Amino acid sequence: MTDPPLLDRAVLDDLFDYIGADAAQSIIGMFLGESRDFAARISAAAPDAAGRDIARRAAHSLKSSAGQLGAVALAAAAERVERAAEQGQSDFSELAEALQKCVSETEVGLTELLNGQLLGGRS
C-alpha cells in the first residue's frame, strides 16, 4: 500500500478560488492550531476506556477537518488512530508519534503553499 500524498492541491486550489486568499489563510491557520491540539489530546490519552474515547473523538474530528482541506496524509493518520481506538487499543504511542510527525509535515506543506499563494503563484 502506498502512502497518501501530503496534500491534495486541487482541494486547496478550490478553497482559494472559492473564498479568496485571506479567508483561506485564516481557515488554514485555524486548522493548523486545531491539528496541534487534537494531536496533543491523542498523545495525552490515558490507556483506559475514557482515554480511548478521547483519542477516538479527537482523531475523528482531525480526520474530518484534514479531509475537507485536502490534508490527505493527515486524514489517513487520524483515521488509523480512530480505528485503533474503536478496536480497543490502549497504547497510542506509536500512532500518536506518527500523527504528530504528519501534523508537522502538513504544517510545513501548508505554510509553503500559503507563501506561494500570497506571492501570487500557484505551483
N, C-alpha and C positions, 0 to 999 in steps of 0.2 A: 504494500500500500504506500502510495506516495504522500508526502506531506502536502497539506493545502498551502496555497500561496499566502503570503503575509497579508496582502491587501487585494481587494477586488477593485481595480481602478475605475471600472465602469460605474460601479455603485457610487463611488466618491465623486466622479465627474458629474453624474446625475444630480447629486446633492448640491454641488457648487452651481450647476446650471439652474436648478430649480429655486434655491433660496438665496443664492449670492455668496460671495466670498466672506463677507463679515459675519453673516449668520452661520455659515458652515464652520468658520473658525471658532465661533462661540460654542457651537454644539460639540465639535471635536474636543475643545478644551474641557468641557464638562464631562464628556465621555472618558477622557484620559484620567481625570480625577476620580470618577466613579470606578474605573477599572482598577486603579491602585487600591481603593477602598475595598472592593469586592475581593481582590486577591489577598489583602490583609485579613479579611474575615475568614477566608478559607484556610489560610496558614495558621490562624489562631484557633480554629475549631477544635473543641475537645473531642477525644476519641470515645464519645458516647452517643446515644440516640439524639440528644439535643444538639450536639456538635455536628453530627451528620446532617441534621435538618438545616442548621445554619449554613453549612457548606453547600448543601443542595440548592437552597434558595438563592444564595449569592451567586453560585455558578449558573443557575438558570437565568437570573437577571443579566449577568455578564454575557452569557451566550446570546441572549436576545438582542441586547444593545449592540454587541460587536457585529452580529449578523446584519443588523439594519444599517450599519456604517461601512460594511464591506471589509471588516477586520476578520477575514476568513480563518486564519490560523488561530486567533484568539478565541473565536467562537467554537472551534473544534476542541481546543484545550479546555475550555469551560465545560463543554459537553462531556468530556471524559471525566471531569470531577463530578458533575451532576450524576452521571450514570453510576460511578463508583459509590457515591453516597446513597443512591437509591437501592443499590445492591447490598448495602450494609457494611461497606468497607469503612474501617475506623481510622486507618492511618493514611492521611492525605499528604504526607511529607514529600514524596517524590512527585506526585501530581501537582501539589502546590508550588514546588520549586520550578517545575516545567511551566506552569501557568504564569508565575512571576517573571520568568525569562521571556515568555511570549508577550506579556504586558510591556516589558521594557523594549523589546524589539518593535512592537506595534507603535509605541510612543515615538521611537526614533523614525520609523517609516512615515507616520502621520505628520511629524514635525517637518521632515524633509519635504513632504508633499505640500504642506501649508506654506513653507518658504518659497517653493516653486510657484504655487498659485498666487501668492501675494506679490510675486515679482512679475506676474502676468504670463508665466509659461505653463504649458502642460506637457509634461514629459511622459 
